[in-house]
Amino acid sequence: MTQTALNLVRPVTTYKLLALDADTTTIGLVTAAYALIPLLSALPLGRLSDRMRRLSRLVALGAALLGLGSLALALSSSIALVAGANALLGFGHLVFTIAGQTLITRHARPGQMNAAFGWFTAAYSAGQLVGPLIAGLLLGSSLGTVSAERSASITVALWVGAGLSLLAAPIVLFRTARPPESTAPAPAVGTPAGGPEQPDDGRSLPARQERATLSAILGRAGVPSHMLASLSLLAMLDILTAFLPLAGEEAGIPPAQIGVLLAIRGAASILSRSCLPWLSSRLSSRTLLLVSLYGSGVALIFPPLTVGQPWIVVPLLVIGGFCLGLGQPLTMTLVSTAVPDGWRGTALAVRLTGNRVGQVVMPITAGFLAAPLGAAGAIWFSCAVLLVSACEKTARR
């Protein structure tokens, strides 16, 4: 429900900005605002999730904040207010994601980590499928930036997104009330006075452990490389969601058709994440991550040029979406298994901090590139970053 709401609201935000006469640079800046608060708060939230006993409360808080961000977008009457509401939306998504990822690391067995993250992110892709479809249905085939009917449709779509997120919060709390979650948080730093730490499965940890600082996590082998891959993949999703509607406007393609194209991309990611347990049993995580980076980086070069030609753009979005879907759960596993058990919530928060850096820097850069080159320039820039990350992974042995 939360990911359906999020992926309904985000493309609709682009249309709202166009209705407020925003240019491509402004759209890039507002898209970057989504990651501003998370950029500063991811690491403290990761440490909090490592200490919390009942993570369902944090999940529910994230869902509620997503709803409030959507409400604020619906009520915003200026570009500045849209940017602030988008920042609140991004914070809600961060809270929800950190809590959910930490739950996975706390309860999944090591050999099932790829599969667990695969199903977790498949639910995200399900939202990426359904959300744009609902947005397209609500906005219909209206084109142009100034229309009372279109403005009303945009507001209704944002209210629907808010309702979905707000409904998710009590469902999380009710569903997890019985049986309770694990009563112990993930292993904390240091040793409590009562004796050695005990993780959720009862295994004893060493009496003392190095503190999970940013530098210590980044000093672990492979972690910076995994973070570069993660941020390039996630930033591509953001830029595709924000700038494919703009490419459609430039080509005279109605929102309903753009919603279907974004949904096709989401469906392809559901397929790849559902297949991840089977793929992981046959190929290494490194090989699969390279497929993700190279495949998406090449396939997504062409959709902005062929957005009005379904027989070309649909296969490209299927290939690009399938490859994009593989990358995020793989980087979650690679980062969480590169650090000690008691660091995993914090390490995943560091990964999310890197993602948010990408979500700030890349949309701003893409927005400036889109000014002379159009929406295609923004998407091409993201493809270039994906291919750079792929080459860096290839060079690492």
C-alpha positions as semicolon CSV with decimal commas, in nm:
position;residue;x (nm);y (nm);z (nm)
1;M;0,000;0,000;0,000
2;T;0,276;0,247;0,088
3;Q;0,473;0,180;-0,229
4;T;0,160;0,203;-0,443
5;A;0,091;0,541;-0,283
6;L;0,450;0,660;-0,329
7;N;0,462;0,559;-0,696
8;L;0,124;0,715;-0,758
9;V;0,226;1,043;-0,597
10;R;0,574;1,090;-0,746
11;P;0,487;1,103;-1,118
12;V;0,178;1,312;-1,036
13;T;0,414;1,559;-0,863
14;T;0,581;1,625;-1,200
15;Y;0,244;1,711;-1,353
16;K;0,162;1,936;-1,057
17;L;0,490;2,121;-1,107
18;L;0,417;2,161;-1,478
19;A;0,077;2,308;-1,382
20;L;0,267;2,557;-1,165
21;D;0,482;2,654;-1,468
22;A;0,798;2,483;-1,340
23;D;1,081;2,434;-1,590
24;T;1,305;2,127;-1,621
25;T;1,570;2,265;-1,384
26;T;1,306;2,332;-1,119
27;I;1,166;1,979;-1,158
28;G;1,517;1,844;-1,098
29;L;1,559;2,058;-0,785
30;V;1,221;1,956;-0,642
31;T;1,296;1,590;-0,715
32;A;1,623;1,631;-0,524
33;A;1,434;1,782;-0,227
34;Y;1,282;1,436;-0,174
35;A;1,620;1,319;-0,046
36;L;1,731;1,623;0,157
37;I;1,598;1,526;0,503
38;P;1,691;1,156;0,457
39;L;2,044;1,260;0,367
40;L;2,090;1,400;0,719
41;S;1,881;1,150;0,914
42;A;1,955;0,805;0,766
43;L;2,248;0,717;0,994
44;P;2,075;0,813;1,325
45;L;1,763;0,624;1,213
46;G;1,975;0,318;1,133
47;R;2,124;0,322;1,483
48;L;1,776;0,366;1,630
49;S;1,648;0,064;1,435
50;D;1,937;-0,147;1,571
51;R;1,823;-0,061;1,925
52;M;1,444;-0,083;1,891
53;R;1,257;-0,392;2,010
54;R;0,931;-0,337;1,817
55;L;1,022;-0,223;1,469
56;S;0,658;-0,237;1,355
57;R;0,610;0,099;1,528
58;L;0,881;0,252;1,312
59;V;0,728;0,095;0,999
60;A;0,389;0,244;1,092
61;L;0,545;0,586;1,154
62;G;0,701;0,576;0,808
63;A;0,364;0,493;0,651
64;A;0,198;0,781;0,839
65;L;0,467;1,027;0,727
66;L;0,421;0,915;0,365
67;G;0,053;0,992;0,401
68;L;0,117;1,334;0,552
69;G;0,364;1,417;0,275
70;S;0,103;1,324;0,013
71;L;-0,157;1,541;0,190
72;A;0,087;1,831;0,194
73;L;0,147;1,788;-0,182
74;A;-0,227;1,793;-0,248
75;L;-0,264;2,118;-0,051
76;S;0,050;2,291;-0,187
77;S;-0,015;2,600;-0,398
78;S;0,342;2,697;-0,487
79;I;0,662;2,534;-0,607
80;A;0,831;2,601;-0,270
81;L;0,550;2,423;-0,082
82;V;0,566;2,129;-0,326
83;A;0,941;2,102;-0,257
84;G;0,881;2,101;0,121
85;A;0,605;1,840;0,092
86;N;0,830;1,628;-0,130
87;A;1,100;1,642;0,138
88;L;0,849;1,515;0,398
89;L;0,748;1,237;0,158
90;G;1,113;1,135;0,125
91;F;1,160;1,127;0,502
92;G;0,858;0,902;0,544
93;H;0,992;0,663;0,282
94;L;1,330;0,655;0,457
95;V;1,176;0,569;0,796
96;F;0,965;0,294;0,639
97;T;1,257;0,148;0,440
98;I;1,512;0,144;0,723
99;A;1,268;-0,028;0,957
100;G;1,172;-0,284;0,694
101;Q;1,530;-0,362;0,593
102;T;1,638;-0,403;0,954
103;L;1,351;-0,646;1,011
104;I;1,481;-0,855;0,719
105;T;1,835;-0,870;0,858
106;R;1,701;-0,951;1,205
107;H;1,482;-1,244;1,103
108;A;1,620;-1,391;0,778
109;R;1,875;-1,669;0,795
110;P;2,209;-1,581;0,626
111;G;2,154;-1,822;0,336
112;Q;1,813;-1,671;0,268
113;M;1,917;-1,305;0,268
114;N;1,901;-1,256;-0,112
115;A;1,560;-1,426;-0,125
116;A;1,426;-1,222;0,169
117;F;1,541;-0,892;0,024
118;G;1,415;-1,007;-0,316
119;W;1,058;-1,053;-0,185
120;F;1,079;-0,732;0,019
121;T;1,177;-0,528;-0,288
122;A;0,930;-0,721;-0,507
123;A;0,659;-0,557;-0,294
124;Y;0,818;-0,222;-0,381
125;S;0,802;-0,316;-0,750
126;A;0,436;-0,415;-0,710
127;G;0,374;-0,058;-0,593
128;Q;0,577;0,069;-0,889
129;L;0,340;-0,129;-1,112
130;V;0,006;-0,034;-0,954
131;G;0,082;0,326;-0,850
132;P;0,150;0,470;-1,198
133;L;-0,151;0,283;-1,339
134;I;-0,381;0,446;-1,083
135;A;-0,217;0,783;-1,152
136;G;-0,272;0,741;-1,525
137;L;-0,636;0,642;-1,476
138;L;-0,703;0,942;-1,252
139;L;-0,528;1,192;-1,480
140;G;-0,666;1,043;-1,800
141;S;-0,557;1,178;-2,138
142;S;-0,542;1,549;-2,055
143;L;-0,242;1,735;-2,193
144;G;-0,113;2,085;-2,130
145;T;-0,001;2,269;-1,817
146;V;-0,304;2,491;-1,752
147;S;-0,644;2,327;-1,710
148;A;-0,892;2,341;-1,423
149;E;-0,998;1,983;-1,496
150;R;-0,640;1,861;-1,494
151;S;-0,559;2,046;-1,170
152;A;-0,858;1,883;-1,004
153;S;-0,746;1,538;-1,127
154;I;-0,397;1,597;-0,989
155;T;-0,538;1,691;-0,647
156;V;-0,764;1,384;-0,640
157;A;-0,469;1,158;-0,728
158;L;-0,262;1,303;-0,444
159;W;-0,550;1,253;-0,197
160;V;-0,580;0,890;-0,305
161;G;-0,208;0,841;-0,243
162;A;-0,240;0,997;0,102
163;G;-0,531;0,771;0,189
164;L;-0,345;0,454;0,090
165;S;-0,044;0,542;0,306
166;L;-0,246;0,648;0,609
167;L;-0,450;0,326;0,593
168;A;-0,129;0,122;0,591
169;A;-0,015;0,252;0,933
170;P;-0,287;0,090;1,151
171;I;-0,275;-0,225;0,939
172;V;0,095;-0,269;1,022
173;L;0,031;-0,227;1,395
174;F;-0,272;-0,456;1,397
175;R;-0,111;-0,727;1,188
176;T;0,199;-0,743;1,408
177;A;0,021;-0,724;1,743
178;R;-0,008;-1,104;1,771
179;P;0,233;-1,272;1,769
180;P;0,481;-1,004;1,877
181;E;0,799;-0,940;1,689
182;S;1,127;-1,049;1,832
183;T;1,149;-0,903;2,181
184;A;1,518;-0,828;2,151
185;P;1,670;-0,570;1,921
186;A;1,957;-0,653;1,693
187;P;2,291;-0,681;1,878
188;A;2,395;-0,347;2,017
189;V;2,742;-0,201;2,038
190;G;2,943;-0,302;2,343
191;T;2,838;-0,538;2,622
192;P;2,555;-0,461;2,865
193;A;2,617;-0,495;3,235
194;G;2,400;-0,806;3,256
195;G;2,628;-1,020;3,036
196;P;2,720;-1,083;2,675
197;E;2,497;-0,968;2,392
198;Q;2,244;-1,209;2,247
199;P;2,117;-1,169;1,889
200;D;1,766;-1,282;1,800
201;D;1,867;-1,643;1,730
202;G;2,036;-1,680;2,068
203;R;2,398;-1,704;1,950
204;S;2,648;-1,530;2,177
205;L;2,858;-1,251;2,032
206;P;3,207;-1,149;2,138
207;A;3,217;-0,953;2,457
208;R;3,321;-0,629;2,287
209;Q;3,276;-0,503;1,936
210;E;3,406;-0,204;1,740
211;R;3,151;0,078;1,721
212;A;2,956;0,096;1,393
213;T;3,081;0,436;1,277
214;L;3,054;0,573;0,925
215;S;3,427;0,540;0,865
216;A;3,436;0,185;1,001
217;I;3,152;0,076;0,773
218;L;3,299;0,246;0,466
219;G;3,634;0,086;0,550
220;R;3,488;-0,262;0,498
221;A;3,598;-0,424;0,173
222;G;3,359;-0,360;-0,112
223;V;3,112;-0,141;0,076
224;P;3,186;0,187;-0,116
225;S;3,160;0,000;-0,447
226;H;2,828;-0,157;-0,347
227;M;2,700;0,186;-0,242
228;L;2,793;0,340;-0,577
229;A;2,598;0,066;-0,754
230;S;2,301;0,114;-0,520
231;L;2,280;0,491;-0,558
232;S;2,311;0,475;-0,937
233;L;2,027;0,220;-0,961
234;L;1,796;0,408;-0,725
235;A;1,867;0,747;-0,882
236;M;1,774;0,601;-1,223
237;L;1,435;0,495;-1,080
238;D;1,379;0,848;-0,947
239;I;1,485;1,018;-1,268
240;L;1,283;0,782;-1,487
241;T;0,976;0,844;-1,269
242;A;1,022;1,223;-1,278
243;F;1,142;1,275;-1,636
244;L;0,956;1,011;-1,841
245;P;0,632;1,209;-1,783
246;L;0,821;1,517;-1,903
247;A;0,942;1,327;-2,211
248;G;0,581;1,230;-2,272
249;E;0,470;1,592;-2,250
250;E;0,740;1,690;-2,499
251;A;0,623;1,416;-2,738
252;G;0,250;1,481;-2,687
253;I;0,192;1,151;-2,500
254;P;-0,097;1,163;-2,245
255;P;-0,042;1,079;-1,874
256;A;-0,247;0,759;-1,898
257;Q;-0,003;0,614;-2,152
258;I;0,300;0,723;-1,945
259;G;0,142;0,554;-1,643
260;V;0,119;0,229;-1,838
261;L;0,485;0,255;-1,945
262;L;0,601;0,315;-1,586
263;A;0,384;0,023;-1,474
264;I;0,545;-0,204;-1,734
265;R;0,884;-0,110;-1,593
266;G;0,756;-0,196;-1,245
267;A;0,614;-0,529;-1,361
268;A;0,949;-0,627;-1,509
269;S;1,115;-0,552;-1,174
270;I;0,859;-0,768;-0,993
271;L;0,952;-1,054;-1,227
272;S;1,327;-1,020;-1,170
273;R;1,292;-0,990;-0,792
274;S;1,060;-1,290;-0,780
275;C;1,318;-1,488;-0,978
276;L;1,608;-1,371;-0,761
277;P;1,613;-1,680;-0,531
278;W;1,639;-1,905;-0,839
279;L;1,898;-1,680;-1,007
280;S;2,106;-1,652;-0,688
281;S;2,135;-2,029;-0,669
282;R;2,296;-2,035;-1,012
283;L;2,493;-1,712;-1,044
284;S;2,704;-1,514;-0,799
285;S;2,577;-1,187;-0,653
286;R;2,859;-1,003;-0,832
287;T;2,762;-1,144;-1,172
288;L;2,395;-1,060;-1,117
289;L;2,483;-0,707;-1,008
290;L;2,690;-0,654;-1,324
291;V;2,396;-0,775;-1,534
292;S;2,177;-0,526;-1,349
293;L;2,410;-0,231;-1,408
294;Y;2,510;-0,299;-1,768
295;G;2,163;-0,412;-1,877
296;S;1,972;-0,116;-1,734
297;G;2,242;0,133;-1,835
298;V;2,218;0,032;-2,201
299;A;1,845;-0,048;-2,232
300;L;1,723;0,280;-2,080
301;I;1,919;0,503;-2,319
302;F;1,649;0,474;-2,583
303;P;1,300;0,504;-2,416
304;P;1,297;0,888;-2,406
305;L;1,348;0,891;-2,784
306;T;1,088;0,622;-2,853
307;V;0,822;0,705;-2,591
308;G;0,556;0,735;-2,861
309;Q;0,645;0,405;-3,032
310;P;0,512;0,122;-2,811
311;W;0,664;-0,162;-3,015
312;I;1,009;-0,019;-2,937
313;V;0,975;0,142;-2,595
314;V;0,790;-0,146;-2,425
315;P;1,061;-0,413;-2,483
316;L;1,328;-0,163;-2,376
317;L;1,143;-0,084;-2,052
318;V;1,092;-0,456;-1,986
319;I;1,466;-0,522;-2,023
320;G;1,563;-0,211;-1,828
321;G;1,306;-0,278;-1,555
322;F;1,413;-0,642;-1,519
323;C;1,777;-0,540;-1,477
324;L;1,698;-0,250;-1,241
325;G;1,494;-0,485;-1,022
326;L;1,789;-0,714;-0,960
327;G;2,026;-0,454;-0,826
328;Q;1,869;-0,315;-0,509
329;P;1,816;-0,643;-0,315
330;L;2,165;-0,758;-0,418
331;T;2,328;-0,442;-0,282
332;M;2,128;-0,479;0,042
333;T;2,267;-0,830;0,086
334;L;2,622;-0,735;-0,014
335;V;2,635;-0,441;0,228
336;S;2,469;-0,622;0,521
337;T;2,695;-0,929;0,488
338;A;3,010;-0,716;0,459
339;V;2,977;-0,598;0,821
340;P;2,935;-0,767;1,163
341;D;2,581;-0,875;1,256
342;G;2,535;-0,596;1,511
343;W;2,613;-0,331;1,249
344;R;2,360;-0,434;0,989
345;G;2,086;-0,180;1,057
346;T;2,343;0,100;1,069
347;A;2,524;-0,030;0,758
348;L;2,199;-0,039;0,562
349;A;2,132;0,316;0,682
350;V;2,475;0,419;0,551
351;R;2,380;0,259;0,219
352;L;2,058;0,461;0,223
353;T;2,258;0,776;0,301
354;G;2,462;0,708;-0,012
355;N;2,139;0,656;-0,203
356;R;2,009;0,990;-0,081
357;V;2,332;1,163;-0,186
358;G;2,264;1,027;-0,533
359;Q;1,900;1,131;-0,511
360;V;2,005;1,488;-0,432
361;V;2,299;1,529;-0,671
362;M;2,174;1,334;-0,971
363;P;1,829;1,492;-1,018
364;I;1,978;1,841;-0,981
365;T;2,244;1,761;-1,242
366;A;1,985;1,588;-1,459
367;G;1,757;1,892;-1,435
368;F;2,032;2,122;-1,561
369;L;2,113;1,879;-1,842
370;A;1,747;1,860;-1,936
371;A;1,735;2,236;-1,995
372;P;1,935;2,219;-2,321
373;L;1,877;1,852;-2,409
374;G;1,521;1,792;-2,291
375;A;1,404;1,507;-2,069
376;A;1,622;1,264;-2,265
377;G;1,936;1,436;-2,135
378;A;1,838;1,367;-1,774
379;I;1,781;0,996;-1,840
380;W;2,102;0,964;-2,047
381;F;2,300;1,111;-1,758
382;S;2,164;0,841;-1,527
383;C;2,250;0,573;-1,781
384;A;2,608;0,704;-1,791
385;V;2,636;0,678;-1,410
386;L;2,504;0,319;-1,421
387;L;2,766;0,224;-1,680
388;V;3,044;0,393;-1,480
389;S;2,943;0,190;-1,176
390;A;2,938;-0,127;-1,388
391;C;3,289;-0,056;-1,519
392;E;3,412;0,007;-1,162
393;K;3,265;-0,327;-1,051
394;T;3,425;-0,501;-1,349
395;A;3,765;-0,354;-1,263
396;R;3,741;-0,480;-0,901
397;R;3,861;-0,837;-0,858
